[in-house]
Amino acid sequence: MEQLLRKLILSGIGVLALTQEKIEELVDDLAKKGEIAWGEKEGLLAELIEKGKKQREEVERKIKKRVEEVISQINIATKKDVERLEKKIDELKKKKS
């Protein structure tokens, strides 16, 4: 089963690009063709869906990191920066009162 997963990913299909419906169709086709046993179908389906979820999370993490890098390079205030400044303004207002 692990070999099959590798083949799917390396062949360019990539679990990330597949919807759950497409994954189910793919696994059904593999079972019908006899490339996997019907008993392996549910396990493979769950494994492919989990792999896709992990890949999506990794891509999201990388995108977020890159966006943060770009924002820091172009000197745009982040949400944290604004919150810090708001807190400082509140403190100064309290001192003035």
MDTraj code that builds the backbone (N, CA, C; nanometers):
import mdtraj as md
import numpy as np

residues = "MET GLU GLN LEU LEU ARG LYS LEU ILE LEU SER GLY ILE GLY VAL LEU ALA LEU THR GLN GLU LYS ILE GLU GLU LEU VAL ASP ASP LEU ALA LYS LYS GLY GLU ILE ALA TRP GLY GLU LYS GLU GLY LEU LEU ALA GLU LEU ILE GLU LYS GLY LYS LYS GLN ARG GLU GLU VAL GLU ARG LYS ILE LYS LYS ARG VAL GLU GLU VAL ILE SER GLN ILE ASN ILE ALA THR LYS LYS ASP VAL GLU ARG LEU GLU LYS LYS ILE ASP GLU LEU LYS LYS LYS LYS SER".split()
xyz = np.array([
    [0.0825, -0.1190, 0.0000],
    [0.0000, 0.0000, 0.0000],
    [0.0871, 0.1257, 0.0000],
    [0.1959, 0.1246, 0.0732],
    [0.2844, 0.2403, 0.0790],
    [0.3427, 0.2690, -0.0588],
    [0.3773, 0.1643, -0.1326],
    [0.4299, 0.1816, -0.2682],
    [0.3266, 0.2527, -0.3565],
    [0.2022, 0.2137, -0.3417],
    [0.0949, 0.2735, -0.4208],
    [0.0827, 0.4219, -0.3888],
    [0.0902, 0.4582, -0.2612],
    [0.0840, 0.5988, -0.2215],
    [0.1977, 0.6769, -0.2862],
    [0.3166, 0.6199, -0.2814],
    [0.4316, 0.6873, -0.3423],
    [0.4099, 0.7079, -0.4918],
    [0.3595, 0.6043, -0.5575],
    [0.3349, 0.6147, -0.7014],
    [0.2351, 0.7262, -0.7316],
    [0.1292, 0.7347, -0.6517],
    [0.0283, 0.8384, -0.6734],
    [0.0886, 0.9775, -0.6592],
    [0.1640, 0.9948, -0.5549],
    [0.2216, 1.1267, -0.5280],
    [0.3277, 1.1610, -0.6320],
    [0.4145, 1.0667, -0.6612],
    [0.5218, 1.0925, -0.7560],
    [0.4708, 1.1076, -0.8993],
    [0.3575, 1.0508, -0.9283],
    [0.3055, 1.0603, -1.0645],
    [0.2438, 1.1962, -1.0934],
    [0.2435, 1.2829, -0.9957],
    [0.1931, 1.4172, -1.0196],
    [0.0485, 1.4360, -0.9788],
    [-0.0173, 1.3293, -0.9373],
    [-0.1558, 1.3438, -0.8937],
    [-0.1564, 1.4275, -0.7663],
    [-0.0732, 1.3892, -0.6713],
    [-0.0618, 1.4637, -0.5463],
    [-0.1914, 1.4653, -0.4687],
    [-0.1873, 1.4166, -0.3496],
    [-0.3057, 1.4098, -0.2654],
    [-0.3581, 1.5501, -0.2360],
    [-0.2709, 1.6462, -0.2327],
    [-0.3111, 1.7833, -0.2030],
    [-0.4145, 1.8350, -0.3018],
    [-0.4001, 1.7988, -0.4267],
    [-0.4879, 1.8517, -0.5303],
    [-0.6201, 1.7756, -0.5412],
    [-0.6312, 1.6656, -0.4735],
    [-0.7503, 1.5831, -0.4864],
    [-0.8551, 1.6170, -0.3804],
    [-0.9795, 1.6190, -0.4216],
    [-1.0876, 1.6349, -0.3253],
    [-1.1174, 1.4983, -0.2656],
    [-1.1906, 1.4974, -0.1561],
    [-1.2245, 1.3696, -0.0933],
    [-1.3033, 1.2827, -0.1905],
    [-1.3922, 1.3438, -0.2668],
    [-1.4720, 1.2695, -0.3634],
    [-1.3830, 1.2034, -0.4684],
    [-1.2848, 1.2771, -0.5184],
    [-1.1942, 1.2223, -0.6191],
    [-1.1085, 1.1104, -0.5598],
    [-1.0666, 1.1286, -0.4348],
    [-0.9872, 1.0239, -0.3681],
    [-1.0708, 0.8965, -0.3579],
    [-1.1982, 0.9115, -0.3194],
    [-1.2865, 0.7946, -0.3089],
    [-1.3025, 0.7261, -0.4445],
    [-1.3196, 0.8063, -0.5500],
    [-1.3314, 0.7495, -0.6846],
    [-1.2054, 0.6735, -0.7235],
    [-1.0897, 0.7328, -0.6942],
    [-0.9622, 0.6707, -0.7271],
    [-0.9459, 0.5373, -0.6546],
    [-0.9779, 0.5356, -0.5271],
    [-0.9637, 0.4132, -0.4481],
    [-1.0625, 0.3076, -0.4973],
    [-1.1848, 0.3482, -0.5289],
    [-1.2821, 0.2537, -0.5846],
    [-1.2311, 0.1927, -0.7146],
    [-1.1761, 0.2778, -0.8020],
    [-1.1217, 0.2283, -0.9288],
    [-1.0076, 0.1299, -0.9059],
    [-0.9208, 0.1616, -0.8108],
    [-0.8092, 0.0711, -0.7809],
    [-0.8601, -0.0638, -0.7310],
    [-0.9638, -0.0602, -0.6480],
    [-1.0205, -0.1848, -0.5959],
    [-1.0866, -0.2640, -0.7094],
    [-1.1595, -0.1953, -0.7961],
    [-1.2260, -0.2625, -0.9083],
    [-1.1254, -0.3268, -1.0031],
    [-1.0126, -0.2598, -1.0234],
    [-0.9089, -0.3125, -1.1125],
    [-0.8264, -0.4211, -1.0463],
    [-0.8458, -0.4401, -0.9168],
    [-0.7712, -0.5417, -0.8444],
    [-0.6329, -0.4969, -0.8022],
    [-0.6043, -0.3682, -0.8128],
    [-0.4728, -0.3173, -0.7729],
    [-0.4595, -0.3079, -0.6216],
    [-0.5727, -0.3015, -0.5536],
    [-0.5737, -0.3129, -0.4069],
    [-0.6873, -0.4066, -0.3704],
    [-0.6748, -0.4706, -0.2565],
    [-0.7804, -0.5596, -0.2099],
    [-0.8952, -0.4752, -0.1549],
    [-1.0184, -0.5264, -0.1698],
    [-1.1339, -0.4523, -0.1190],
    [-1.1187, -0.4247, 0.0302],
    [-1.0546, -0.5153, 0.1012],
    [-1.0338, -0.4973, 0.2451],
    [-0.9388, -0.3828, 0.2774],
    [-0.8533, -0.3480, 0.1830],
    [-0.7581, -0.2375, 0.2033],
    [-0.8184, -0.1025, 0.1675],
    [-0.9314, -0.1038, 0.1040],
    [-0.9915, 0.0176, 0.0495],
    [-1.0114, 0.1259, 0.1564],
    [-1.0756, 0.0931, 0.2663],
    [-1.1044, 0.1937, 0.3692],
    [-0.9766, 0.2481, 0.4322],
    [-0.8808, 0.1582, 0.4568],
    [-0.7535, 0.2020, 0.5143],
    [-0.6789, 0.2959, 0.4211],
    [-0.6764, 0.2616, 0.2937],
    [-0.6090, 0.3458, 0.1954],
    [-0.6802, 0.4799, 0.1821],
    [-0.8109, 0.4766, 0.1804],
    [-0.8898, 0.5994, 0.1707],
    [-0.8588, 0.6923, 0.2884],
    [-0.8606, 0.6379, 0.4081],
    [-0.8318, 0.7186, 0.5272],
    [-0.6896, 0.7731, 0.5227],
    [-0.5971, 0.6901, 0.4772],
    [-0.4568, 0.7315, 0.4699],
    [-0.4369, 0.8440, 0.3680],
    [-0.5015, 0.8322, 0.2525],
    [-0.4895, 0.9359, 0.1501],
    [-0.5514, 1.0675, 0.1964],
    [-0.6652, 1.0595, 0.2618],
    [-0.7308, 1.1806, 0.3115],
    [-0.6442, 1.2465, 0.4183],
    [-0.5882, 1.1670, 0.5076],
    [-0.5008, 1.2218, 0.6131],
    [-0.3754, 1.2840, 0.5523],
    [-0.3184, 1.2168, 0.4535],
    [-0.1997, 1.2693, 0.3865],
    [-0.2318, 1.4032, 0.3198],
    [-0.3471, 1.4119, 0.2549],
    [-0.3889, 1.5367, 0.1918],
    [-0.4054, 1.6480, 0.2940],
    [-0.4626, 1.6143, 0.4071],
    [-0.4813, 1.7135, 0.5138],
    [-0.3465, 1.7649, 0.5626],
    [-0.2528, 1.6740, 0.5839],
    [-0.1196, 1.7141, 0.6307],
    [-0.0483, 1.8001, 0.5263],
    [-0.0620, 1.7638, 0.3993],
    [0.0011, 1.8424, 0.2936],
    [-0.0583, 1.9828, 0.2876],
    [-0.1905, 1.9923, 0.2984],
    [-0.2549, 2.1239, 0.2978],
    [-0.2062, 2.2086, 0.4150],
    [-0.1979, 2.1478, 0.5327],
    [-0.1513, 2.2205, 0.6504],
    [-0.0081, 2.2698, 0.6320],
    [0.0758, 2.1863, 0.5723],
    [0.2147, 2.2239, 0.5482],
    [0.2234, 2.3394, 0.4478],
    [0.1446, 2.3321, 0.3430],
    [0.1436, 2.4390, 0.2436],
    [0.0948, 2.5688, 0.3081],
    [-0.0107, 2.5612, 0.3875],
    [-0.0621, 2.6805, 0.4561],
    [0.0437, 2.7394, 0.5490],
    [0.1151, 2.6533, 0.6205],
    [0.2196, 2.6993, 0.7115],
    [0.3300, 2.7714, 0.6343],
    [0.3707, 2.7145, 0.5214],
    [0.4762, 2.7759, 0.4399],
    [0.4300, 2.9091, 0.3810],
    [0.3063, 2.9145, 0.3367],
    [0.2537, 3.0393, 0.2807],
    [0.2492, 3.1462, 0.3885],
    [0.1993, 3.1107, 0.5049],
    [0.1915, 3.2069, 0.6151],
    [0.3306, 3.2597, 0.6511],
    [0.4271, 3.1695, 0.6583],
    [0.5636, 3.2103, 0.6913],
    [0.6177, 3.3065, 0.5860],
    [0.5942, 3.2744, 0.4606],
    [0.6449, 3.3596, 0.3523],
    [0.5774, 3.4967, 0.3527],
    [0.4479, 3.4998, 0.3765],
    [0.3759, 3.6266, 0.3822],
    [0.4312, 3.7117, 0.4957],
    [0.4558, 3.6505, 0.6107],
    [0.5130, 3.7233, 0.7236],
    [0.6508, 3.7799, 0.6889],
    [0.7315, 3.7031, 0.6158],
    [0.8636, 3.7504, 0.5735],
    [0.8511, 3.8708, 0.4805],
    [0.7597, 3.8625, 0.3866],
    [0.7403, 3.9718, 0.2911],
    [0.6917, 4.0971, 0.3639],
    [0.5962, 4.0820, 0.4530],
    [0.5436, 4.1963, 0.5280],
    [0.6546, 4.2623, 0.6081],
    [0.7391, 4.1823, 0.6698],
    [0.8469, 4.2412, 0.7500],
    [0.9484, 4.3139, 0.6613],
    [0.9671, 4.2687, 0.5388],
    [1.0617, 4.3314, 0.4474],
    [1.0102, 4.4645, 0.3925],
    [0.8797, 4.4781, 0.3796],
    [0.8270, 4.6019, 0.3217],
    [0.7763, 4.6988, 0.4280],
    [0.8057, 4.6701, 0.5514],
    [0.7755, 4.7600, 0.6636],
    [0.6280, 4.7965, 0.6766],
    [0.5422, 4.6976, 0.6690],
    [0.3993, 4.7178, 0.6943],
    [0.3718, 4.6719, 0.8369],
    [0.2953, 4.7521, 0.9086],
    [0.2630, 4.7176, 1.0469],
    [0.1804, 4.5897, 1.0509],
    [0.2190, 4.5013, 1.1403],
    [0.1438, 4.3781, 1.1599],
    [0.0348, 4.4012, 1.2635],
    [-0.0521, 4.3054, 1.2789],
    [-0.1573, 4.3142, 1.3793],
    [-0.0953, 4.3299, 1.5182],
    [0.0117, 4.2556, 1.5426],
    [0.0814, 4.2668, 1.6716],
    [0.1365, 4.4071, 1.6933],
    [0.1920, 4.4656, 1.5879],
    [0.2457, 4.6015, 1.5974],
    [0.1354, 4.6999, 1.6354],
    [0.0224, 4.6889, 1.5690],
    [-0.0901, 4.7791, 1.5954],
    [-0.1416, 4.7595, 1.7382],
    [-0.1541, 4.6346, 1.7802],
    [-0.2007, 4.6070, 1.9164],
    [-0.1043, 4.6638, 2.0202],
    [0.0251, 4.6510, 1.9936],
    [0.1266, 4.7041, 2.0854],
    [0.1148, 4.8557, 2.0956],
    [0.0950, 4.9207, 1.9814],
    [0.0807, 5.0663, 1.9799],
    [-0.0482, 5.1110, 2.0500],
    [-0.1560, 5.0361, 2.0281],
    [-0.2817, 5.0688, 2.0955],
    [-0.2660, 5.0582, 2.2466],
    [-0.1957, 4.9553, 2.2896],
    [-0.1717, 4.9371, 2.4328],
    [-0.0887, 5.0540, 2.4879],
    [0.0118, 5.0936, 2.4127],
    [0.0977, 5.2047, 2.4547],
    [0.0164, 5.3345, 2.4616],
    [-0.0705, 5.3580, 2.3655],
    [-0.1558, 5.4769, 2.3651],
    [-0.2461, 5.4765, 2.4882],
    [-0.3050, 5.3615, 2.5174],
    [-0.3909, 5.3506, 2.6358],
    [-0.3134, 5.3819, 2.7630],
    [-0.1914, 5.3319, 2.7721],
    [-0.1078, 5.3584, 2.8893],
    [-0.0778, 5.5076, 2.9017],
    [-0.0468, 5.5729, 2.7900],
    [-0.0171, 5.7158, 2.7912],
    [-0.1404, 5.7977, 2.8293],
    [-0.2578, 5.7561, 2.7816],
    [-0.3829, 5.8242, 2.8171],
    [-0.4071, 5.8162, 2.9678],
    [-0.3798, 5.6983, 3.0241],
    [-0.4005, 5.6776, 3.1677],
    [-0.3044, 5.7656, 3.2479],
    [-0.1809, 5.7779, 3.2012],
    [-0.0828, 5.8622, 3.2710],
    [-0.1249, 6.0099, 3.2670],
    [-0.1824, 6.0505, 3.1545],
    [-0.2230, 6.1898, 3.1363],
    [-0.3409, 6.2249, 3.2266],
    [-0.4264, 6.1305, 3.2515],
    [-0.5468, 6.1557, 3.3317],
    [-0.5196, 6.1757, 3.4780],
])
top = md.Topology()
chain = top.add_chain()
for i, resn in enumerate(residues, 1):
    res = top.add_residue(resn, chain, resSeq=i)
    for name in ("N", "CA", "C"):
        top.add_atom(name, md.element.get_by_symbol(name[0]), res)
traj = md.Trajectory(xyz[None], top)
